[in-house]
Amino acid sequence: MAEAEVETADQVALDEVVAFTSGLIRIDTSNRGGGDCRERPAAEYVAERLAAAGLEPRLLERTEGRTNVVARIEGSDPSADALLVHGHLDVVPAEPADWSVHPFSGEVRDGVVWGRGAVDMKNMDAMVLAVVRAWARHGVRPRRDIVLAFTADEEDSAIDGAAFLADQHPELFEGCTEGIGESGAVTFHAGDGMEIYPVGAGERGTDWLRLTAQGRAGHGSKVNHANAVSRLAAAVTRISAYEWPVRITPTVRASLVALAALHGIEADPDAEDFDADELLGKLGPAAALVAPVIRNSANPTMLDAGYKVNVIPGRATAYVDGRTVPGAEAEFRATMDELTGPDVDWDHYHAGVALQAPVDSPTYRKLKAALERFAPEGHVVPYCMSGGTDAKQFARLGITGYGFAPLRMPPGLDYQALFHGVDERVPVDALHFGVRVLDHYLRSA
């Protein structure tokens, strides 16, 4: 039997992935933004388990307590390009009073692991740990070098995490041409028993904007045609009401064609009369996989103005979460100039590039094959993520990123709703599936 067919995801690995997911959840790495987070205890937890598998993990910090872990597994073919496998250690905050169980308990109950990070994304961190430790027990060596990166600060700006690693330690990723990370290869239940496994092959760009309106300060009882709050409110209203045009990228084109075929529909996104919104209306639940990524978007999210009800402030600010499809960045910025108008300025609070990865590559085919091996009833399709991941930071090093953190989720458990949601949880069986798929893919990569 060839090495790539040997079952190394043994019972020890299956037990460990559950224990590691629970253990990492119990370490509160809530990222409240603005530097308010401490990933070091989780980084040390990871590093200890990597070292026990014979690896030499490095703990790296830009800011004290904001710790990243990087380790390299040497492959058997020195001529092969290296592969990056990355996952973040921080999580978004959780309010215990809103949860059925404490969000940092890591409780395992009725075959389910509960807690913040169960799906985003301490599960993937645990799966990677379980796989590489299984390799150490069985003497498995992958074909290509594999670089493991467990990062800080993904849930905010990545300035202390992947951005820091890419900027200050690029040598650790030498030879890496491709990478896999979060948000992909998870069961999507499309109705009538259809199971879809979307593999991330693109991400919309991030354009988080700060809008600033200047005006004339004055008494609230006086007429004021230079009211900063009014100017800002008008701009925010225009942005919210704007209908962005459809822009079909290669990844989204492949998604639409594949999803249409699964529904018995022939679709040609290149046709002059193609109507993307009409097609989405025929795709049922599966439309959710592509609806957010066929156009740019801009959602006002925060407002800040004034300090007293009878005082007109001279300045007002707002924040907008903008996302751009690959190739439509210039259009987005020109449109924002128009929508904000002459009385409101805008600048970037945070920006990240849009990404695309080829769906006709050997890597994509191997990702697809690994899923089909363990979920033969599933349909693997490429998709573009509506948000962003650390892949944006590693792209600066020339690393092409795919979203591949496999889980087989049961019907009725909405994976997308669990992201940043209350009662985040993951079935034990889903973790076991992920370990088997990752093990197979990484040994065949």
Salt bridges, closest charged atoms under 4 A:
ASP10 OD1 - ARG137 NH2 2.79
ASP10 OD2 - HIS138 NE2 2.78
GLU16 OE2 - ARG133 NH2 2.90
GLU16 OE1 - ARG137 NH1 3.90
GLU39 OE1 - ARG66 NE 2.64
GLU44 OE2 - ARG40 NE 2.90
GLU48 OE1 - ARG49 NH1 3.57
GLU61 OE2 - ARG40 NH1 2.86
GLU74 OE2 - ARG141 NH2 3.32
ASP77 OD2 - ARG143 NH1 3.87
ASP90 OD1 - HIS88 ND1 3.18
GLU107 OE2 - ARG109 NH1 3.44
ASP120 OD1 - HIS88 NE2 3.09
ASP120 OD2 - HIS420 NE2 2.95
ASP145 OD2 - ARG72 NH1 2.96
ASP153 OD1 - ARG66 NH2 3.20
GLU154 OE1 - HIS88 NE2 3.19
GLU155 OE2 - HIS88 NE2 3.80
GLU155 OE1 - HIS420 NE2 3.35
ASP160 OD1 - ARG62 NH1 2.90
ASP160 OD2 - ARG66 NH1 3.43
ASP167 OD1 - ARG396 NH2 2.74
GLU171 OE2 - HIS169 ND1 3.39
GLU178 OE1 - ARG144 NH2 3.21
GLU182 OE2 - HIS88 NE2 3.24
GLU203 OE1 - LYS392 NZ 3.39
ASP207 OD2 - ARG333 NH2 2.84
ASP207 OD2 - HIS348 NE2 2.61
ASP268 OD1 - ARG253 NH2 3.83
ASP270 OD2 - ARG253 NE 2.86
ASP277 OD2 - ARG295 NH2 3.10
GLU278 OE2 - LYS282 NZ 3.81
ASP321 OD1 - ARG323 NE 2.61
GLU331 OE2 - ARG247 NH2 2.72
ASP343 OD2 - ARG231 NE 3.70
ASP347 OD2 - ARG210 NH2 3.06
GLU372 OE2 - LYS368 NZ 2.58
GLU424 OE1 - ARG116 NH1 2.73
ASP439 OD2 - ARG443 NH2 2.70
